[in-house]
Amino acid sequence: MALDHAKVAKELLEKVGGEENISSVTNCMTRLRFVLKNDSIADIDEVESVEGVLRVIKKGGQFQVVIGNEVSKVYREIAKLGNFAESAPKAKSQSSSSEDQENVLSRLFGFIAGCMTPLLPAMLGSGMIKVVLTLLTTFSLIDTSGTTYQILNVIGDAFFYFLPVMLAYTTAKKLNASAPLAMVIAAVLLHPDLTALLGEGNASYFGLPVTSATYSSSVLPVLLIVPIMKYVEDFADRVSPDVVKAFLKPLIVVFVTAPIALVIVGPIGAIMGQYLATGINFLYNEMGWLTIMILSALMPFIVMTGMHYALIPIALSGMSSLGFDAILIITMFCSNLAQGGATMAVAYKAKKLKVKSQAMAAGISAIVAGVTEPAMYGITLKYKTPMIAAVAGAGAAGLYAGITGLVAYTMGGSPSALSLIQMIGGEGFVNMINGVIALVISLAVSFSLSYVLFKPEQKSEQVKKQEERLAESV
């Protein structure tokens, strides 16, 4: 039966404390992300009892409701029920429970995830353009020297080149800072004249050294600059007289923040990004088999925390510096397929029709679309043994991927079987063939182990009698 999105939205709104308890609400690919004024009002058990809700996760200052593929439809219905800002100042939670206190690292990852998540639609769309371009050139369907190729390449690259500007917007919204001013600071780093100037070597600004660096496609400089700009903006707001605040405040913000970005924070962020890429390259070259195997096996638990979004900068850094990603896309590829394989075994072996249908839908979603929350929260975690099978399958596929040096040359949607086309590149089709083998290993190991370990729930006597009466009537 189709999910009643309006009904789900209404029930969720009631059970999280109503419109007056919501500071903001957004959605990602599978979750509604509430920022609540008082966390203690929202009853997790009550929210999880709502039809269509798979699980509730409290992380990064957010009350995250996992719904799955239909989350965008539920979000649209919630938006109709109240005036919810996508970004608002986070009220300090009144929940006093010690389990809600998060460490610095958890808050940091939550901050990065909150800044990156709104950019996913643009990132995935641009990444898929690059995939299409790869297919067109691989099969000689387009002339690489023609203008059509060049324009398509620009369309695919535009998001990644101007990523700092878009990330400045989402980061400013996350911090309740001025988004236009943050975008100006990021745009300064990408200005063609500055790029040309720094391309010739180091420069100076009022005698201060400006280190030569490339900021296109970068992430870390903006994540460091915008929080500083927020402090400068608050200071400018306090010291600017009301009569001249309209122009004096933004003047102070840009005049003070821009040199900080150029002289200190920007170069630090760029250098950190270079070291991050170097570290990734070292892990990949020296012990890639172990790194990929462990991350593939642990990926379901990383996804549960929502911190997989915080790993996107690592993939972007690899793409920008190395021309490929060997960590995030590959490990999620191995893990997502394993979730699908383990869940399909449950669908094949389960005796209850409801379990069969849920597992079949969740398995297809994981394998074809790379959306694993329905499989994890609805099947593998619920029955436990399929999760063991999924972890083993992901680890086995990750081991092969690490040994063979499997990489992805373009960004695309959530890693799935369709991600094989992202692996076309390098020397011929060797890399993609390794991807196919990793896919087979992931599905085969997870399906086989799940089939052996999973013990289906027995049908009740009432269900058996109903089926017998149905058979007799036929």
C-alpha positions as CSV (number, residue, x, y, z in Angstrom):
1,M,0.0,0.0,0.0
2,A,1.3,3.4,-0.9
3,L,2.5,5.6,1.9
4,D,0.2,8.5,2.9
5,H,2.8,11.3,2.9
6,A,0.4,13.9,4.3
7,K,-0.6,11.6,7.2
8,V,3.0,10.8,8.0
9,A,3.9,14.5,7.9
10,K,1.1,15.4,10.3
11,E,1.9,12.6,12.8
12,L,5.6,13.5,12.7
13,L,4.9,17.1,13.4
14,E,2.8,16.2,16.4
15,K,5.2,13.8,17.9
16,V,8.3,16.1,17.7
17,G,6.4,18.7,19.7
18,G,4.6,20.7,17.0
19,E,5.6,23.7,14.9
20,E,6.6,25.7,18.0
21,N,9.3,23.2,19.0
22,I,11.0,23.2,15.5
23,S,13.8,25.6,14.8
24,S,14.4,24.2,11.3
25,V,13.9,21.2,9.2
26,T,15.7,20.0,6.0
27,N,16.0,16.7,4.2
28,C,18.8,14.7,2.6
29,M,18.5,11.6,0.4
30,T,16.8,9.4,3.1
31,R,16.4,11.5,6.3
32,L,14.4,14.4,7.7
33,R,16.8,16.5,9.8
34,F,15.0,18.5,12.5
35,V,16.7,21.0,14.8
36,L,14.4,21.1,17.8
37,K,14.2,23.7,20.5
38,N,13.6,21.1,23.2
39,D,14.8,17.5,22.4
40,S,13.1,16.1,25.4
41,I,9.6,16.8,24.0
42,A,10.1,14.5,21.1
43,D,9.5,10.8,22.1
44,I,11.8,8.6,19.9
45,D,9.6,5.5,20.4
46,E,6.5,7.5,19.4
47,V,8.2,8.9,16.3
48,E,9.5,5.4,15.3
49,S,6.0,4.0,15.6
50,V,4.8,6.3,12.7
51,E,4.2,4.3,9.5
52,G,7.1,4.8,7.1
53,V,9.7,5.8,9.7
54,L,12.6,3.4,9.8
55,R,14.6,4.9,12.7
56,V,15.4,8.0,14.7
57,I,19.0,9.1,15.1
58,K,20.1,12.0,17.4
59,K,23.4,13.3,16.0
60,G,25.2,16.6,15.3
61,G,22.5,18.6,17.2
62,Q,19.8,17.2,14.9
63,F,16.8,14.9,15.4
64,Q,17.2,12.8,12.3
65,V,14.2,10.8,11.1
66,V,15.1,8.0,8.7
67,I,12.4,7.4,6.1
68,G,14.1,6.2,2.9
69,N,13.4,6.9,-0.7
70,E,10.1,8.8,-0.1
71,V,11.6,11.4,2.3
72,S,11.4,14.3,-0.2
73,K,7.6,13.7,-0.5
74,V,7.1,13.7,3.3
75,Y,9.3,16.8,3.5
76,R,7.1,18.7,1.0
77,E,4.0,17.8,3.1
78,I,5.7,19.0,6.3
79,A,6.6,22.3,4.6
80,K,2.9,22.8,3.9
81,L,2.1,22.5,7.6
82,G,4.2,25.4,8.9
83,N,6.8,28.1,8.3
84,F,10.0,26.2,8.8
85,A,13.3,27.8,7.9
86,E,15.9,25.6,6.3
87,S,18.5,27.2,8.5
88,A,17.9,28.9,11.8
89,P,19.9,29.6,14.9
90,K,20.1,26.4,16.8
91,A,18.4,26.7,20.1
92,K,20.2,25.2,23.0
93,S,18.6,21.9,23.7
94,Q,16.9,21.6,27.1
95,S,17.6,17.9,27.3
96,S,19.8,17.2,30.2
97,S,20.5,13.6,29.5
98,S,24.3,12.9,29.5
99,E,23.9,10.6,26.5
100,D,23.0,13.7,24.4
101,Q,26.3,15.4,25.1
102,E,28.5,15.1,22.1
103,N,32.3,15.3,21.9
104,V,34.2,17.8,19.8
105,L,34.9,15.4,17.0
106,S,31.3,14.4,16.7
107,R,30.2,18.0,16.5
108,L,32.9,18.7,13.9
109,F,31.7,15.9,11.7
110,G,28.1,17.0,12.2
111,F,29.1,20.6,11.1
112,I,30.8,19.3,8.0
113,A,27.9,17.0,7.1
114,G,25.4,19.9,7.7
115,C,27.4,22.1,5.3
116,M,27.9,19.5,2.6
117,T,24.4,17.8,2.6
118,P,22.5,20.7,0.9
119,L,25.0,20.5,-2.0
120,L,24.3,16.9,-2.9
121,P,21.7,17.4,-5.6
122,A,24.1,19.8,-7.5
123,M,27.0,17.5,-6.9
124,L,25.2,14.4,-8.1
125,G,23.8,16.1,-11.1
126,S,27.2,17.5,-12.2
127,G,28.9,14.1,-11.5
128,M,26.4,12.3,-13.7
129,I,27.1,14.8,-16.5
130,K,30.8,13.7,-16.2
131,V,29.7,10.1,-16.3
132,V,27.7,10.7,-19.5
133,L,30.7,12.5,-21.0
134,T,32.9,9.5,-20.2
135,L,30.5,7.2,-21.9
136,L,30.2,9.4,-25.0
137,T,34.0,9.6,-25.4
138,T,34.7,6.0,-24.5
139,F,32.5,4.7,-27.3
140,S,33.6,7.5,-29.7
141,L,30.1,9.0,-29.9
142,I,31.5,12.5,-29.6
143,D,34.6,14.3,-30.9
144,T,36.8,15.4,-28.1
145,S,38.2,18.3,-30.2
146,G,34.7,19.7,-30.9
147,T,32.8,22.4,-29.1
148,T,30.0,20.1,-27.9
149,Y,32.6,18.1,-25.9
150,Q,34.0,21.3,-24.5
151,I,30.6,22.7,-23.4
152,L,29.6,19.4,-21.8
153,N,32.9,19.4,-20.0
154,V,32.2,22.9,-18.7
155,I,28.7,21.9,-17.5
156,G,30.1,18.9,-15.7
157,D,33.0,20.8,-14.1
158,A,31.1,24.0,-13.2
159,F,29.9,22.8,-9.8
160,F,33.3,21.5,-8.8
161,Y,35.2,24.5,-9.9
162,F,32.9,26.9,-8.1
163,L,32.3,24.6,-5.1
164,P,33.9,27.1,-2.7
165,V,31.3,29.7,-3.5
166,M,28.4,27.3,-3.0
167,L,29.9,25.8,0.1
168,A,30.3,29.3,1.5
169,Y,26.6,29.8,1.1
170,T,25.6,26.6,2.9
171,T,28.2,27.1,5.6
172,A,27.0,30.6,6.2
173,K,23.4,29.4,6.4
174,K,24.5,26.7,8.9
175,L,26.1,29.4,11.1
176,N,23.3,31.9,10.6
177,A,25.9,34.3,9.0
178,S,25.4,36.5,5.9
179,A,25.5,34.1,2.9
180,P,26.1,36.8,0.3
181,L,29.1,38.1,2.2
182,A,30.5,34.6,2.6
183,M,30.1,34.0,-1.1
184,V,32.0,37.2,-1.8
185,I,35.0,36.0,0.3
186,A,34.9,32.6,-1.6
187,A,34.6,34.4,-4.9
188,V,37.7,36.5,-4.1
189,L,39.7,33.2,-3.9
190,L,38.5,32.2,-7.3
191,H,38.8,35.5,-9.2
192,P,40.6,35.0,-12.5
193,D,43.0,37.9,-11.8
194,L,44.0,36.5,-8.4
195,T,44.4,33.0,-9.9
196,A,46.7,34.4,-12.6
197,L,48.6,36.4,-10.1
198,L,49.2,33.5,-7.7
199,G,50.0,31.3,-10.7
200,E,53.2,33.4,-11.1
201,G,54.2,32.7,-7.5
202,N,53.7,34.3,-4.1
203,A,52.4,37.8,-3.8
204,S,51.9,40.4,-1.1
205,Y,49.0,42.5,0.3
206,F,50.0,45.7,2.2
207,G,53.3,43.9,2.8
208,L,51.7,40.7,4.1
209,P,52.7,37.5,2.2
210,V,50.0,35.9,0.1
211,T,51.0,32.2,-0.5
212,S,50.4,30.8,-4.0
213,A,47.6,28.3,-3.8
214,T,44.8,26.9,-6.0
215,Y,41.3,27.2,-4.5
216,S,39.0,25.8,-7.2
217,S,37.3,22.6,-6.1
218,S,38.6,23.1,-2.6
219,V,36.6,22.5,0.6
220,L,38.8,23.1,3.7
221,P,39.6,26.8,3.1
222,V,35.9,27.8,3.1
223,L,35.1,25.6,6.1
224,L,37.8,27.5,8.0
225,I,37.1,31.0,6.7
226,V,33.3,31.3,7.1
227,P,33.3,30.6,10.9
228,I,35.9,33.4,11.2
229,M,33.8,35.7,9.0
230,K,30.9,35.0,11.4
231,Y,32.8,36.4,14.3
232,V,33.9,39.4,12.2
233,E,30.3,40.0,11.2
234,D,29.0,39.9,14.8
235,F,31.8,42.4,15.8
236,A,30.9,44.7,12.8
237,D,27.2,44.6,13.8
238,R,28.0,45.7,17.3
239,V,30.4,48.6,16.4
240,S,28.5,50.0,13.4
241,P,26.1,52.9,14.2
242,D,22.6,52.2,12.9
243,V,22.6,55.2,10.6
244,V,25.5,53.8,8.6
245,K,25.2,50.1,9.3
246,A,23.8,49.3,5.9
247,F,27.2,49.9,4.2
248,L,29.7,50.0,7.1
249,K,29.0,46.5,8.4
250,P,29.5,44.7,5.1
251,L,32.6,46.9,4.4
252,I,34.2,45.9,7.7
253,V,33.4,42.2,7.1
254,V,34.9,42.1,3.6
255,F,37.8,44.4,4.3
256,V,38.8,42.4,7.4
257,T,38.0,38.8,6.3
258,A,39.4,38.9,2.8
259,P,43.1,39.5,3.9
260,I,42.7,36.9,6.7
261,A,41.5,34.4,4.0
262,L,44.3,35.3,1.6
263,V,47.2,35.5,4.0
264,I,46.4,33.0,6.7
265,V,43.3,30.7,6.5
266,G,43.2,30.1,2.8
267,P,46.8,28.9,2.5
268,I,46.4,26.8,5.6
269,G,43.3,25.2,4.2
270,A,45.0,24.6,0.9
271,I,48.0,23.1,2.5
272,M,45.8,20.8,4.7
273,G,44.0,19.7,1.6
274,Q,47.3,18.8,-0.1
275,Y,48.5,16.9,3.0
276,L,45.1,15.1,3.1
277,A,45.4,14.1,-0.5
278,T,49.0,13.0,0.1
279,G,47.9,10.9,3.1
280,I,45.1,9.3,1.0
281,N,47.7,8.5,-1.7
282,F,50.0,7.0,0.9
283,L,47.3,4.8,2.4
284,Y,46.2,3.7,-1.0
285,N,49.7,2.9,-2.3
286,E,51.2,1.3,0.9
287,M,48.3,-0.6,2.4
288,G,45.3,0.0,0.2
289,W,44.0,-3.5,0.6
290,L,43.7,-3.1,4.4
291,T,42.3,0.4,4.3
292,I,39.6,-0.3,1.8
293,M,38.7,-3.6,3.4
294,I,38.2,-2.1,6.9
295,L,36.3,1.0,5.6
296,S,34.1,-1.2,3.5
297,A,33.2,-3.4,6.4
298,L,32.6,-0.5,8.8
299,M,30.7,1.7,6.3
300,P,27.2,0.6,7.4
301,F,27.9,1.9,10.9
302,I,29.4,5.1,9.5
303,V,26.2,5.6,7.5
304,M,24.1,5.1,10.6
305,T,25.7,8.1,12.3
306,G,25.2,10.2,9.1
307,M,28.9,10.9,9.0
308,H,29.4,9.5,5.5
309,Y,28.5,13.0,4.3
310,A,31.4,14.4,6.3
311,L,33.7,12.1,4.2
312,I,32.8,13.8,1.0
313,P,35.7,16.4,1.3
314,I,38.1,13.4,1.2
315,A,36.6,12.2,-2.1
316,L,36.7,15.7,-3.5
317,S,40.3,16.2,-2.4
318,G,41.3,13.0,-4.2
319,M,39.4,13.9,-7.3
320,S,41.0,17.4,-7.4
321,S,44.6,16.3,-6.7
322,L,44.8,12.8,-8.0
323,G,42.1,12.6,-10.7
324,F,40.2,9.8,-9.0
325,D,38.8,8.6,-5.6
326,A,39.9,5.3,-4.2
327,I,38.4,5.6,-0.7
328,L,34.8,6.9,-0.3
329,I,33.1,5.8,-3.5
330,I,34.8,2.4,-3.6
331,T,34.1,1.5,0.0
332,M,30.5,2.6,-0.2
333,F,30.2,0.7,-3.5
334,C,31.3,-2.5,-1.8
335,S,29.2,-1.9,1.3
336,N,25.9,-0.8,-0.4
337,L,26.0,-3.9,-2.7
338,A,26.6,-6.1,0.3
339,Q,23.6,-4.7,2.1
340,G,21.5,-5.4,-1.0
341,G,22.8,-8.9,-1.4
342,A,22.2,-9.8,2.3
343,T,18.7,-8.3,2.1
344,M,17.8,-10.2,-1.1
345,A,18.7,-13.4,0.6
346,V,16.2,-12.6,3.3
347,A,13.6,-11.8,0.6
348,Y,14.3,-15.3,-0.9
349,K,14.2,-17.2,2.4
350,A,11.6,-15.4,4.5
351,K,8.3,-17.1,5.0
352,K,6.1,-14.1,5.8
353,L,4.9,-12.2,2.7
354,K,5.3,-8.8,4.4
355,V,9.0,-9.5,5.2
356,K,9.5,-10.8,1.6
357,S,8.1,-7.7,0.0
358,Q,10.0,-5.3,2.4
359,A,13.3,-7.1,1.8
360,M,12.8,-7.2,-1.9
361,A,12.1,-3.5,-2.2
362,A,15.0,-2.6,0.2
363,G,17.4,-4.9,-1.6
364,I,16.7,-3.4,-5.0
365,S,17.0,0.1,-3.6
366,A,20.4,-0.7,-2.2
367,I,21.7,-2.5,-5.3
368,V,20.3,-0.2,-8.0
369,A,20.1,3.2,-6.2
370,G,22.7,2.8,-3.5
371,V,20.1,3.8,-0.8
372,T,20.7,1.4,2.1
373,E,18.8,2.8,5.0
374,P,15.6,0.8,4.2
375,A,17.8,-2.4,4.0
376,M,19.7,-1.6,7.2
377,Y,17.0,-0.4,9.5
378,G,14.2,-2.6,8.0
379,I,16.1,-5.9,7.5
380,T,19.8,-6.4,8.3
381,L,19.9,-4.7,11.7
382,K,16.5,-6.0,12.6
383,Y,17.4,-9.6,12.1
384,K,21.2,-9.2,12.9
385,T,22.6,-12.2,11.0
386,P,22.1,-10.5,7.6
387,M,24.1,-7.5,8.9
388,I,27.0,-10.0,9.8
389,A,26.7,-11.3,6.2
390,A,26.7,-7.8,4.8
391,V,29.8,-6.7,6.7
392,A,31.6,-9.9,5.6
393,G,30.6,-9.4,2.0
394,A,31.7,-5.7,2.0
395,G,35.0,-6.6,3.6
396,A,35.7,-9.4,1.0
397,A,34.9,-7.0,-1.9
398,G,36.9,-4.2,-0.3
399,L,39.9,-6.6,0.1
400,Y,39.8,-7.3,-3.7
401,A,39.2,-3.7,-4.5
402,G,42.2,-2.6,-2.4
403,I,44.5,-5.3,-3.9
404,T,43.6,-4.5,-7.5
405,G,43.6,-0.7,-7.0
406,L,40.0,-0.1,-7.9
407,V,39.2,3.6,-8.3
408,A,36.3,5.9,-9.5
409,Y,37.2,8.6,-12.0
410,T,34.0,10.6,-11.6
411,M,31.5,11.6,-8.9
412,G,27.9,10.3,-9.4
413,G,24.9,9.2,-7.4
414,S,25.1,7.1,-4.2
415,P,27.4,4.2,-5.1
416,S,25.5,1.3,-6.5
417,A,25.7,-1.2,-9.4
418,L,25.3,1.7,-11.8
419,S,28.6,3.2,-10.4
420,L,30.5,0.8,-12.7
421,I,30.3,3.4,-15.4
422,Q,32.2,5.8,-13.1
423,M,35.1,3.3,-13.1
424,I,35.7,3.6,-16.8
425,G,39.1,5.3,-17.3
426,G,42.8,4.7,-17.1
427,E,44.1,2.0,-19.4
428,G,41.1,0.5,-21.2
429,F,38.4,-1.3,-19.2
430,V,40.7,-3.1,-16.7
431,N,39.5,-0.9,-13.8
432,M,35.8,-1.4,-14.6
433,I,36.3,-5.2,-14.9
434,N,37.8,-5.1,-11.4
435,G,34.7,-3.2,-10.4
436,V,32.5,-5.9,-11.9
437,I,34.4,-8.6,-10.0
438,A,34.2,-6.6,-6.7
439,L,30.4,-6.3,-7.4
440,V,30.1,-10.1,-7.8
441,I,32.1,-10.8,-4.7
442,S,30.1,-8.4,-2.6
443,L,26.7,-9.8,-3.7
444,A,27.8,-13.4,-3.7
445,V,29.4,-13.5,-0.3
446,S,26.7,-11.4,1.4
447,F,23.8,-13.3,-0.2
448,S,25.3,-16.7,0.6
449,L,26.1,-16.0,4.2
450,S,22.8,-14.3,4.8
451,Y,21.0,-17.2,3.3
452,V,22.8,-19.6,5.6
453,L,22.7,-17.5,8.8
454,F,19.2,-16.0,8.5
455,K,16.5,-18.0,10.4
456,P,13.1,-16.9,9.0
457,E,10.2,-16.3,11.5
458,Q,7.7,-19.0,11.4
459,K,4.2,-18.2,10.3
460,S,1.6,-18.2,13.1
461,E,-1.1,-20.8,13.2
462,Q,-3.7,-18.1,12.4
463,V,-1.8,-17.2,9.2
464,K,-1.4,-20.8,8.2
465,K,-5.2,-21.4,8.6
466,Q,-6.0,-18.3,6.5
467,E,-3.7,-19.6,3.7
468,E,-5.2,-23.0,3.9
469,R,-8.8,-21.6,3.6
470,L,-7.6,-19.4,0.7
471,A,-6.1,-22.4,-1.1
472,E,-9.3,-24.5,-0.5
473,S,-11.5,-21.7,-1.9
474,V,-9.3,-21.6,-5.1
